[in-house]
């Protein structure tokens, strides 16, 4: 099952350079993880301090393994000092798997 993960962050004023440097490291490291498919970084048109990282993974277990990776968590802690609030994570699966989830509802 393919999973898309939305990661929303609000950058502190004047810290974009530091944040984007670390986000590039995250993506570079993620590309070497099992199940990683792709990723992109979007900047909110109306609020350029708000960014959304969208990554695609083959299977939720691969994403969760990477999310809890100690190196990634260490980088996440570095990133937090340049953010206005907590990082928000939301995971979605493709609708072709709807029947599987509909049974759980």
PEUR-V464316 format. One record per helix or strand of 3 or more residues. SS is the DSSP state (@ for helix, = for strand). FROM is the first residue (numbers start at 1). TO is the last residue. If there is no record, write none. Layout:
SS:FROM:TO
SS:FROM:TO
This chain:
=:2:11
@:16:30
=:36:43
=:50:58
@:60:67
@:70:80
=:88:93
@:95:102
